[in-house]
Amino acid sequence: MDKKIKFAIVGYGRIGRRHATLIQHHPECELVALCDIKHDSSTDFPFFDNLDALLSSGIDLDVVSICTPNGIHALQAEKVLDAGLHVVIEKPMGLKKRDCESVIHKSFNVSKHIFIVMQNRYSPPSVWLKELIQKGKLGDIQTVQINCYWNRDDEYYQNSDWKGTMELDGGVLFTQFSHFIDIMYWIFGDIDNISANFGNFKHTVSTEFEDSGIISFDFVKGGGLGNMIYTTATWGKNMESSMTVTGTYGSLKIGGQYMDKVEYCHIKDYELPELPPTNPPNDYGPYKGSAANHIHIYQNVVDVLKGRKSITTNALEGMKVTEIIERIYSLRK
């Protein structure tokens, strides 16, 4: 059997544990070390309380997966690359475009790969929509409407020492909704002429930023109009993540709580095929996140490092998502 790819995980919280499980269950991967400022005595893996200690330990490694707070992703990625290792970075790649640029420059210098976790690209409805657009089935795109109505209560923030802070969290567009901005960019391209209104309806005592916003913009390619409404103030539970698209030859809506089903499709001379089932959302107990497609990320890491395929979510695209969010947030008053 080919040599297994050896991984370490930095940040052993909820999402880090999800990464650990997937690595351990993949036949071509091996988890060899963990790192977190909070020691976990329940694990048998070598455990380090800081990244520098891990990287200087001499443990045989190929890839480090970064699952720490958003605001330190870029800094830690540079350290991993400096150590001559490949890196998997949970979304977002960074909170500033300039930090992402620095990571990319470093990766070129050391000839190591960067894999960005944007797992919603693997969702069957997203794959289907991208193929439709690429084939021109909808004709010219007229409008794209994105709705993200989610719930995060105060306890979600109060039980964390970084969520809700501007420095380490950055805002709900980074932590909750960057996946949907990535899907929009992946399918329809860049945006300009951005305008936005923001509000904080439910988290005035638990966050340093707004929980809701309405964004309007134009697509650079094709001239269609776009709009996004997002909130984490929906009462009780997540309600919807959806994308409605109209074009000269038809219209469609991908909806459900996690943009996981086709709710409407009416396109000239086209019949909706049966799509593969969508993975359920990541379940974190009191709340749920986006689709549990991380397994596809790790399969892509394996395929790239063994020379079978190219990267599906590359660093330039990860930087672009950060840049779009940064441009939106620059409109805060």
C-alpha positions, 0 to 999 in steps of 0.5 A: 500500500502507498504511504499514508499522508500524515496529518496534525490538527491545530485547534481541537474544538468542535470543527477540529474534532470533525476533521480528526474523525475524517482523517482517522477514517480515511484509508490513505490518511493518518492522524499523528498529532493534535495541538490546542491551547486547551489540553485534552487528556482523553486522547492518546495522540501526541498533544501540543499546546502551541503550534511552534512546539508542534512544528519543532517537535520532529514528528513526521508530518505532511499536512497541518489542518488549521481549525483555530479562530478565524483571525489567526488562520493566515499567521498559522498557515505561514508558520506551517508553510515555513516548516515545509508542510502543506496546509489545510485551512478552515474557512475563512482563509484570513480576515484581510486580503493582504494576509491571504496574499502573504500566505500565497506568496509563502506557498510559492516560495516553499512549493507547498499546497494550500487547501481551503475548506469550502465544502459546499462546492461539493453539495449536489445542488451547487454542482448542478447549478454550476453546470447549468450556468457553464452550459448557458441553460439559463441564458443571460443571468438577470438576478441572483438572490441569496437568503441566509436566515440562521439562528445563533443565540447569546450562549453560542458566543458567551461559551467561547473566548473568541466568537463575537470578537472583531479580532478573532471572529470578524463577523457572521459573513466570515464565520457563518456565511462565507460558504454562500459567498464562495458559492456565489463567486464560484458560479457567477464570478466577481461583484462590484457596485456594492451597497449595504445596510447592517443591523444588530437585532439580537446580539448587542451584548454578545458580539462586537459586530452586527448580526444582520445585513442586506447587500446589493451588487452587480455581477462583473461578468454579464451585468446581472443584479445580485442581492443577499439578505443574511441574519443570525437573529432568526428565532429558535433555529436555522430557517433557510439558506437559499439561492434564487436565480432568474435568467432569460431562459428560466428560473430556479431556486436552491433552498432548504435550511442549508441550500441542500435541495432544488425547490423550483426549476423552470427552464426552457427545454430542460427537465430537472434530473434526479440529483444525488442525495445531499449530506446532512448539516454538521451537527454541533449540538445546540446549533447546526452548520453547513453540509458535512462535506469535509470528507471531499476536502480530505479526498482532494488533499489525498488526490492532489498530493498523490498526483491524481487531481488538481485542487478544488478550492485553491488559495486564490479563490479563498483569498477572493472570498475574503476580499469580497467580504472585506469590501462589504464590511468596509461599508460599515458606518 
